[in-house]
Amino acid sequence: MAVHVLAMFVQLVLKPTGVLERHVECFETMQALFAIFKRGRREDIPAARELTRKHHILFLELYRECAKPKLHYCMHVIDCWERHGVLLSCFGAESNHRFSVDIFEFSYKKPCSTALAFDLRRLFQSASDSISFEHSFLAGSIAVWKEMLLVEIDGVGMANISASSSECVGVLGRYFKGDLVEWRAAADRRLRFCLCLFEMLLANGTKLWAAIIDEVQHSGHGVWRHLQRVIVNAALLGEAVPFVQEDGFVRPLYVCL
């Protein structure tokens, strides 16, 4: 989230001024590298290596006094990714650190064992909740449909809508109503606005997650316009992209790879 907020400042305020061009290039390189790490696609490993090398050169040139071993560790992250074929995210563990700190604020006697007890209790609660083992699920305020609606999904077939929400957790992250989400099929890049997210049931009882989206079409000069509204399989959605609206057009704030 911090990178997205800074990207909005860099793209909307700093870059148009034409100053600090090397600093902007360094930030955009980091932004592109983070996007690759978030997607975790093995075919992006060569690009990740090149972006890491470029970022290290720029960072040492601009902020030598701030350089830390963490920069070097990025190279080993890519080595492990290539060796094992999987890139694991540490964001879950990082967010869990805040949980332990909150325990320390009121536990003065054996704070470490107390925090561990709370953490284990939460782990057992999650293990007993079936949703913990779902790769995707609706979140937030969920509306269960008493009467199912049969609709057709491209590439899937007919399915019944069983529930809807403005929020959905998927394999690549959490999506909300109003998000501008990237979708890639082969070399084709598309952008779509999420309007509503659904849990659906196929004829054989298999669950499927879908979204009503407003597809947007590239109009040139880095802007997009609304094209059509369709229902798509949510498994095809990629990462959410920060954006701004300008006179009926959409301007995504990302670095093209």
N, C-alpha and C positions, 0 to 999 in steps of 0.2 A: 504493500500500500504506500509506503514512504517513497519508493521509487516512482510509482505512478504520479504522486503529488508533485514530486520534484520534476518529473518529465513534463507536466503541464506548465510549470514555470519556465523550464528551459525552452520548450517549443513555442510558447505563446509570448514570453517576455524577453528572454535573453537572446535566443537565436535570431529573431528578426532585427536586432540592433547591429549584428555583424561584429560585435566585440567578443573577446575571449573565445575565439574560434577553436583553439586547441582544447580548451576546457570543455566546450560543448561536445567536441568530437570524443573526448575521453568519457564523458557521461553517456553519450549515445552508444558507445561501444559496450559499456557496462550494462546498459538497458537491454541491448540486443542479446548479450550473454545471459542475463537473467531470464529472458524470454525462452531461450534454448533450454536452460536448466529446468524451467517450469514445465515445458512440454516433455522433456525426457526421451526424445526419439533418438535411437542409436545412430541413425543416418546423419544426425547433426553433429556428431563428435568431431569431424575434421573442422567444421566451422567454429565449434566451441574452442578448439585448440588455437586457431588463428585469432579469434577475438580476444582470448585470454592473453596471448602474446602481445597483441596490439595494445590492449588496456594496460598491461604491465609497463610497456615502454612509455606510454603517455603519462601514466601515474607517476613513474619515477622522474620523468622530465618536469612535471608540474608540481608534484607534492612530495618530493624526496624525503622531507623530514617526517612525513606521515606514514611512510611505508612500513608495513608490519609483516611478520611471517604468514599471516592469513592470506596474503596475496599469493605467496608461493604454494600454499596448500591447494589452491584452485587447480593447479596443474595435476596434483595427485588425485583430486576428485575425478578429473577427466580420465586419468589412468585407471582408476577403480571402475569407473563407468564402462570403459572399453573392455576391461578384463572380465567383469561379471555380467555385463549386458543390461544392467538395471541401475537407474539413478534414484536413490532413495532421498526423500525430502526430510530435512531436519526441522521444518517449521513446527511440526507437532510437538517435538521435544522442547523446542525453544519456548513455545507458548505454555508448556507444562511447568517451566521454571517459575513463571509468575504465580502459579498455584502454591508452590512450596514457600515462596517469599511471603505470600499472604498468611500462611500458617505460622511462620516465624513471628509475625507481628503480634500474635496473641499468646503464643506458646513459649514460655520462658524456661520451663523445666523439660529437659530432654526434647528440644525442638526438632531434631533430626528424626528421631524415632516416631514422634507424633506426626510429622509431615509424611513419613513413609506409611504410617498406618492409614492416614486419610487417603493417600494415593492408592494404596492397595484396595481400600474399600471402594473407591471410585472405579478401579479396574474391574473388580468383581461385579459391580453393578452393570458396567458396560458389557461384560462377558455374558451376563444373563439377559441382556436386551438383544433380541434377534436383529434389530436394525443395525447393530454394530457390524454384522457380517454381510450387509447389503452394499454392493459397489455403488449404488445410486439410490436416492430416496428423496421424497418431498420433505421440506422443512418449513419452519415458520407457521403461519396460520393455514391449516389444511382444511379444505372443504370437501367432504365426502359426498359423492353424487348418489342420490337415492335411485335415480333412474339413469342407467348407463346410456351414453350416446355413442353410436357406432360411426367411426370415421375411417378414412383411408390414409395410410402413411406411405409415402414414396419409398419403394424398396423393401417394404415390410408387409403391406397388405392391410386388411381390415382389422381394427382393434376398438375395444370399448373403453371410453374414459371412465375411470372409477373414482378419481380424486383430482383436485387441482390446488395450486398454491402459487404464490408470487416468489417462491424460493425453492431451489432444488440443489442438492449436493450430488456431484458427479465424480467421475474418476479423475478429472483434471481440475476440480475445484468446485466452488459454490457459485451458482448463478442466481441473479435476482431479476425481477421484472424491471425493465428499463435498461438492462445491460446491453452494451454493444459487444457482440461476441463474434470472434473470428472462427471461420470454418474453412478447412482446407481439404480438397479432394484432388489427389495427385498434385499437379502444379497450379491448380485453380484456387485462388484465394477469394473468399466471399465474406461479407460482413452482414450481420443480422441483428436486429433489435428483438430482445425477448419481451413478449407481451404477457404471456401466461405459461405456466409449466404444469404438465399433467402426469399422473400415473395411469397407465393403460393396461388392459388385459387382452392378450391374443386369444384366439379360439381354443388353443391348447392349454390355456391357463397361465402362460408365461407372462411375467411383468415386463412392461416397456415404459420408458419415460420419453415424453415428447414435449414440444414447445410450439406455441403459436408465435411466429416470428414475422417481423417486417423485414424483408430482404432489401438491401440497399445496393445500388449500382454505381460503379466508379464513373465520375463525370469529368475527370481530368483535374490537374493542379492540386492533387491531394484531397479533393472533396468528393463526397458521395451523396446520392439523393435516394429517396424512398422509391422502391420499385414495385413490390407486390407482397401480399400477406399469405403465408402458407403454414401448414403444420408439418414439422420435421422431427425426425428421430433425435433426441437430445444427445445420444451417444456420438453424434457427428460434430457437436459443438466443441470448440477449442477454448482458448483463454479469452477472458473479458478484456476489452481494450478501452483505455481512457479516451474521451472525445469531447468536442465542443460543438454546439449547434451554431451555424452562421447563415442567417437569411434563408432558412429552409433546407440548407445543406448540412451534411455531417462531415466534420474534419477529425479523423482518428489521430491520436497523439502516440504514435509508435515509430520505431525505427525499422525500416524495411531491410530484410536480410538479403 
